Structure formats: C-alpha cells, structure tokens
Amino acid sequence: MAEATHRLRDVLAEQRFPAARWELIARALHYGADVHTLRELHALPEARYRCLAEVERAVANMHSPG
C-alpha cells in the first residue's frame, strides 16, 4: 500500500483541494500517471475530496479486504 500512497503523492502533488474525482483524474492524466494510479482514481467513488489524505484513505479502503 505504501507504493500506492507514494504514487498518489507524486501525481497529485500540484492538485488543489477540495477536488472532485474528475479533477484528480485530469491531474493524473496531465502528469502522465501510470495505469495503476489511473485505475485507482477511476475506481474512487464520485465525490469531492477535501485533501490528499482523504484520497489516500479512499484508495486504501478499496484495497482492504471485506
């Protein structure tokens, strides 16, 4: 999971928050994010995220069992 957090921090370093899911995806595309990061961002619930930590928690929750 640390790898995903590192990737998200690199990709979203310049992102202003709060941000909608589509804004996170647009930033990742502009950055040239890898397929894994793009897949994770597309899988996020449609929401407005208040900060990077909130995005990281949402991605972590997708990876946690049950």
FITIRO-575731 format. One record per residue: residue in one letter; x, y, z of N, C-alpha, C in turn. Coordinates in steps of 0.05 Angstrom, whole numbers, padded with zeros to 5 digits, m for minus. Atoms other than C-alpha are relative to their C-alpha. Layout:
<rs>
[a, [X, Y, Z], [X, Y, Z], [X, Y, Z]];
...
</rs>
This chain:
<rs>
[m, [00016, m00024, 00000], [00000, 00000, 00000], [00017, 00025, 00000]];
[a, [m00017, m00023, m00001], [00058, 00047, 00012], [00007, 00009, m00028]];
[e, [m00006, m00007, 00027], [00073, 00044, m00062], [m00022, 00017, m00012]];
[a, [00023, m00016, 00011], [00003, 00069, m00080], [00000, 00028, 00012]];
[t, [m00001, m00027, m00013], [00010, 00126, m00029], [00021, 00017, m00013]];
[h, [m00022, m00015, 00013], [00077, 00146, m00059], [m00008, 00009, m00028]];
[r, [00008, m00007, 00027], [00049, 00145, m00129], [m00021, 00023, 00000]];
[l, [00020, m00021, m00002], [m00012, 00186, m00109], [00012, 00027, 00008]];
[r, [m00013, m00025, m00009], [00031, 00238, m00074], [00016, 00013, m00023]];
[d, [m00015, m00011, 00022], [00075, 00246, m00135], [m00019, 00012, m00021]];
[v, [00019, m00008, 00021], [00017, 00250, m00184], [m00017, 00024, 00008]];
[l, [00018, m00021, m00009], [m00027, 00296, m00142], [00014, 00022, 00016]];
[a, [m00015, m00020, m00015], [00028, 00340, m00112], [m00009, 00029, m00006]];
[e, [00007, m00027, 00008], [00004, 00401, m00151], [m00031, 00005, 00001]];
[q, [00029, m00002, 00000], [m00071, 00387, m00142], [m00010, 00018, 00022]];
[r, [00012, m00017, m00020], [m00112, 00439, m00106], [m00025, m00014, 00011]];
[f, [00023, 00013, m00013], [m00164, 00414, m00057], [m00017, 00022, 00013]];
[p, [00014, 00024, 00007], [m00221, 00406, m00048], [m00001, m00004, m00031]];
[a, [00000, 00007, 00028], [m00225, 00369, m00114], [m00019, m00024, m00005]];
[a, [00018, 00022, 00008], [m00276, 00325, m00149], [00017, m00022, m00013]];
[r, [m00014, 00023, 00012], [m00257, 00256, m00174], [00010, 00006, m00028]];
[w, [m00008, m00006, 00027], [m00255, 00281, m00246], [00024, 00018, m00001]];
[e, [m00023, m00018, m00001], [m00205, 00335, m00226], [00026, m00016, 00006]];
[l, [m00023, 00018, m00007], [m00159, 00282, m00195], [00009, m00015, m00024]];
[i, [m00006, 00015, 00024], [m00163, 00241, m00258], [00013, 00018, m00021]];
[a, [m00012, m00019, 00019], [m00149, 00302, m00302], [00029, 00007, 00007]];
[r, [m00027, m00006, m00009], [m00088, 00319, m00260], [00018, m00023, m00005]];
[a, [m00016, 00024, 00004], [m00063, 00248, m00264], [00006, m00004, m00030]];
[l, [m00005, 00002, 00029], [m00071, 00247, m00340], [00020, 00021, m00009]];
[h, [m00019, m00022, 00006], [m00034, 00314, m00345], [00028, m00008, 00009]];
[y, [m00025, 00008, m00011], [00021, 00286, m00301], [00013, m00023, m00016]];
[g, [m00010, 00023, 00014], [00027, 00223, m00343], [00001, m00024, 00018]];
[a, [00001, 00022, m00020], [00007, 00175, m00287], [00000, m00027, m00013]];
[d, [00000, 00028, 00010], [00017, 00101, m00295], [m00028, m00012, 00001]];
[v, [00026, 00013, 00003], [m00041, 00054, m00310], [m00012, m00008, 00028]];
[h, [00010, 00008, m00026], [m00046, 00030, m00237], [m00012, 00024, 00015]];
[t, [00010, m00024, m00013], [m00055, 00100, m00210], [m00025, 00010, m00013]];
[l, [00025, m00008, 00014], [m00106, 00118, m00263], [m00023, m00019, 00006]];
[r, [00021, 00020, m00006], [m00144, 00054, m00249], [m00011, 00005, 00028]];
[e, [00009, m00006, m00028], [m00146, 00071, m00174], [m00017, 00025, 00001]];
[l, [00016, m00025, 00000], [m00171, 00142, m00187], [m00027, m00004, m00013]];
[h, [00026, 00005, 00013], [m00225, 00118, m00235], [m00018, m00017, 00017]];
[a, [00016, 00017, m00017], [m00248, 00068, m00183], [m00010, 00014, 00025]];
[l, [00009, m00015, m00024], [m00257, 00121, m00129], [m00030, 00007, m00003]];
[p, [00028, m00009, 00001], [m00328, 00139, m00110], [m00002, 00029, m00010]];
[e, [00004, m00027, 00010], [m00355, 00201, m00145], [m00005, 00017, 00025]];
[a, [00002, m00017, m00024], [m00343, 00253, m00091], [00018, 00024, m00003]];
[r, [m00019, m00023, m00002], [m00308, 00318, m00073], [00018, m00006, 00024]];
[y, [m00020, 00008, m00020], [m00244, 00302, m00035], [00012, 00026, 00012]];
[r, [m00010, m00024, m00014], [m00221, 00353, 00017], [00030, 00003, 00000]];
[c, [m00029, m00001, m00001], [m00148, 00335, 00017], [00012, m00026, m00011]];
[l, [m00014, 00023, 00010], [m00096, 00286, m00008], [m00003, m00024, 00019]];
[a, [00003, 00022, m00019], [m00101, 00245, 00056], [m00027, m00014, m00003]];
[e, [00027, 00012, 00004], [m00175, 00234, 00042], [00000, m00018, m00025]];
[v, [m00003, 00016, 00024], [m00158, 00208, m00028], [00016, m00026, 00007]];
[e, [m00017, 00023, m00008], [m00104, 00162, 00002], [m00017, m00020, 00016]];
[r, [00017, 00018, m00016], [m00154, 00134, 00052], [m00020, m00014, m00017]];
[a, [00020, 00013, 00018], [m00206, 00121, m00002], [00013, m00022, m00017]];
[v, [m00014, 00020, 00016], [m00155, 00084, m00044], [00007, m00024, 00018]];
[a, [m00006, 00022, m00019], [m00132, 00044, 00017], [m00024, m00017, 00006]];
[n, [00024, 00015, m00005], [m00203, 00025, 00032], [m00008, m00018, m00023]];
[m, [00006, 00017, 00023], [m00211, m00003, m00038], [00017, m00025, 00001]];
[h, [m00019, 00022, m00001], [m00151, m00048, m00025], [m00003, m00018, 00024]];
[s, [00003, 00016, m00025], [m00171, m00072, 00044], [m00022, m00021, m00003]];
[p, [00020, 00021, 00003], [m00208, m00138, 00048], [m00025, 00005, 00017]];
[g, [00026, 00001, m00013], [m00281, m00141, 00066], [m00012, 00024, 00010]];
</rs>
